[in-house]
Amino acid sequence: MDLKENKNDLEIEDVFKTETNFRSLYGLTPEVENAISISIENNNKQELVKLISPLHPADQADMLERLTGEELVTAISLLGKALDPEVLVYLDQNVQEKVIDIIGPRALARAIPVLHSDDAVDILQELEEEERKVVIKQLPKADRILVEEALSFPEESAGRLMQREFLAFPSNWTVGQTIDHMRAKPQEEEDSFYSIYVVDPAHRLLGVISLSKLLSAKRPVRLKDLMATSPRSVNVQTDQEEVALLFQQYGLVDMPVIDNINRLLGVIIVDDIVDVINEEAEEDLQGLTGVSDLSISSSFIETVKGRFSWLILNMLTAILASSVIGLFQEEIEKLVALAVLMPIVASMGGNAGTQTVTVAVRALATRQLNYTNLQKFVLKETWVGLLNGLLFALLSALLAYLWFDDELIAIIMGLAMVANLLFAGILGTLIPLTLEKFKIDPAISSSVFLTTATDVIGFFTFLGLSAIVIL
């Protein structure tokens, strides 16, 4: 017994060691986090700045997100100008709003010029219109022009996503001239670039040269002889989801953004695309689960309000399914086996349909599903539903027979299972496709319609057959 307890203790200790080793890869270790909390509690500004400053802005943001409302106010007040503006970029949106409220518009206006243009736009577009105007008005003229132009582009477009910091050179420059110019013009420590762009006098995009290709070329070589012509680019109006698909499809690390006359306006870097992919995945997850906000920092009231609307919709659809059961109330009263077995039929149909919906929504989002392969996809999912229906019909019929020792109930259970899983496969494809055709996000609405449909079909088939055959 002692040996077993010692083994369990060692296993628990190994878990904690693994967690500690994992956390030690980052600056915000448990020891640092505890020391920061103590410095905030003691209002020790000098110690707090000493602990926070060496951390990466992402770790600083992580720490701020873990504080309570009162602790957050204290921490921001103690840090003052020592707060790295880049921390705002990494903060959860709810915490970001709180921090901006604490520091005020004047401090935010001082922070914006320090950030990359795409990060600045990302922060400003989340503000209320009046608050945004106040902040923009206090920006330096050059920054104000860039921000206002970026905000004039549609939301979730390449224009909002791009950063204006990039390297562009004339086509007749040599490699030596280009490198010397880059060395003479000091870059910000945080600036990162993977390509340089070749433009004509009107700043129209002519070509692109990867940094590795530039550095490995001879100095006298001209950029026009080195560049890749017809570079892959996106229009400033392109939806960010389309941009993300291009990055994934071609394994890109950056992409130029152009206007309607091919002028180079900015560049999108892969780190911003990672954020877009995460946002799109979160939106799909929120839609399928009915959660309006996945952040744990949301307030109690916001969380309740966000989930209530979805739950009330589900309640209405559940009433529709229950009304089908009400049609067979007398039959259920006569045979208790029907009430016992009904949930199995409905549950299997709902789960099978959800599997198909998930595949369909993902295929639509990644543009894998189109009119060319539409018929093949629907037919495949129909056959999958039928085969699964037959397999589970055998299992459920056997279960029903062993449970109630009644051949008729077993047969009805099997037939209802086949029908529900078959329709689940068909509806799991048709519902998201139909919603997509009517410009309704299938990720948000599919599950509601599918659950209702499979419940209604499952109950109606099972109870209808029972009423006809048995009663």
Secondary structure as the mmCIF struct_conf table of DSSP 4:
data_model
#
loop_
_struct_conf.conf_type_id
_struct_conf.id
_struct_conf.beg_label_comp_id
_struct_conf.beg_label_asym_id
_struct_conf.beg_label_seq_id
_struct_conf.end_label_comp_id
_struct_conf.end_label_asym_id
_struct_conf.end_label_seq_id
HELX_RH_AL_P HELX_RH_AL_P1 ASP A 2 SER A 24
TURN_TY1_P TURN_TY1_P1 LEU A 25 LEU A 25
BEND BEND1 TYR A 26 GLY A 27
HELX_RH_AL_P HELX_RH_AL_P2 PRO A 30 GLU A 41
TURN_TY1_P TURN_TY1_P2 ASN A 42 ASN A 43
HELX_RH_AL_P HELX_RH_AL_P3 LYS A 45 ILE A 52
TURN_TY1_P TURN_TY1_P3 SER A 53 PRO A 54
BEND BEND2 LEU A 55 LEU A 55
HELX_RH_AL_P HELX_RH_AL_P4 PRO A 57 GLU A 65
TURN_TY1_P TURN_TY1_P4 ARG A 66 ARG A 66
BEND BEND3 LEU A 67 LEU A 67
HELX_RH_AL_P HELX_RH_AL_P5 GLY A 69 LEU A 79
HELX_RH_3T_P HELX_RH_3T_P1 GLY A 80 ALA A 82
BEND BEND4 LEU A 83 LEU A 83
TURN_TY1_P TURN_TY1_P5 PRO A 85 GLU A 86
HELX_RH_AL_P HELX_RH_AL_P6 VAL A 87 TYR A 90
BEND BEND5 LEU A 91 LEU A 91
HELX_RH_AL_P HELX_RH_AL_P7 GLN A 93 ALA A 111
HELX_RH_3T_P HELX_RH_3T_P2 ILE A 112 VAL A 114
BEND BEND6 LEU A 115 LEU A 115
HELX_RH_AL_P HELX_RH_AL_P8 SER A 117 LEU A 124
TURN_TY1_P TURN_TY1_P6 GLN A 125 GLU A 126
BEND BEND7 LEU A 127 LEU A 127
HELX_RH_AL_P HELX_RH_AL_P9 GLU A 129 LYS A 137
TURN_TY1_P TURN_TY1_P7 GLN A 138 GLN A 138
BEND BEND8 LEU A 139 LEU A 139
HELX_RH_AL_P HELX_RH_AL_P10 LYS A 141 LEU A 151
TURN_TY1_P TURN_TY1_P8 SER A 152 SER A 152
BEND BEND9 PHE A 153 PHE A 153
HELX_LH_PP_P HELX_LH_PP_P1 PRO A 154 PRO A 154
TURN_TY1_P TURN_TY1_P9 GLU A 155 GLU A 156
STRN STRN1 SER A 157 SER A 157
HELX_RH_AL_P HELX_RH_AL_P11 ALA A 158 LEU A 161
STRN STRN2 GLN A 163 GLN A 163
BEND BEND10 ARG A 164 ARG A 164
STRN STRN3 ALA A 168 PRO A 170
TURN_TY1_P TURN_TY1_P10 SER A 171 ASN A 172
STRN STRN4 THR A 174 THR A 174
HELX_RH_AL_P HELX_RH_AL_P12 VAL A 175 ALA A 184
BEND BEND11 LYS A 185 LYS A 185
HELX_LH_PP_P HELX_LH_PP_P2 PRO A 186 GLU A 188
TURN_TY1_P TURN_TY1_P11 GLU A 189 GLU A 190
BEND BEND12 TYR A 194 TYR A 194
STRN STRN5 SER A 195 VAL A 199
TURN_TY1_P TURN_TY1_P12 PRO A 201 ALA A 202
STRN STRN6 ARG A 204 ARG A 204
STRN STRN7 LEU A 205 SER A 210
HELX_RH_AL_P HELX_RH_AL_P13 LEU A 211 SER A 216
BEND BEND13 ALA A 217 ALA A 217
TURN_TY1_P TURN_TY1_P13 ARG A 219 PRO A 220
STRN STRN8 ARG A 222 ARG A 222
HELX_RH_AL_P HELX_RH_AL_P14 LEU A 223 LEU A 226
BEND BEND14 MET A 227 MET A 227
STRN STRN9 ALA A 228 THR A 229
BEND BEND15 SER A 230 SER A 230
STRN STRN10 VAL A 234 ASN A 235
TURN_TY1_P TURN_TY1_P14 VAL A 236 GLN A 237
BEND BEND16 THR A 238 THR A 238
STRN STRN11 ASP A 239 ASP A 239
HELX_RH_AL_P HELX_RH_AL_P15 GLN A 240 TYR A 250
TURN_TY1_P TURN_TY1_P15 GLY A 251 GLY A 251
BEND BEND17 VAL A 253 VAL A 253
STRN STRN12 ASP A 254 ILE A 258
TURN_TY1_P TURN_TY1_P16 ASN A 260 ILE A 261
STRN STRN13 ARG A 263 ARG A 263
STRN STRN14 LEU A 264 ILE A 269
HELX_RH_AL_P HELX_RH_AL_P16 VAL A 270 THR A 289
TURN_TY1_P TURN_TY1_P17 GLY A 290 GLY A 290
BEND BEND18 SER A 292 SER A 292
TURN_TY1_P TURN_TY1_P18 ILE A 296 SER A 297
BEND BEND19 SER A 298 SER A 298
HELX_RH_AL_P HELX_RH_AL_P17 PHE A 300 GLY A 326
TURN_TY1_P TURN_TY1_P19 LEU A 327 PHE A 328
HELX_RH_AL_P HELX_RH_AL_P18 GLN A 329 LYS A 334
HELX_RH_AL_P HELX_RH_AL_P19 VAL A 336 ALA A 365
TURN_TY1_P TURN_TY1_P20 THR A 366 ARG A 367
TURN_TY1_P TURN_TY1_P21 TYR A 371 ASN A 373
HELX_RH_AL_P HELX_RH_AL_P20 LEU A 374 PHE A 404
HELX_RH_AL_P HELX_RH_AL_P21 GLU A 407 LYS A 437
TURN_TY1_P TURN_TY1_P22 PHE A 438 LYS A 439
HELX_RH_AL_P HELX_RH_AL_P22 PRO A 442 VAL A 469
TURN_TY1_P TURN_TY1_P23 ILE A 470 ILE A 470
#
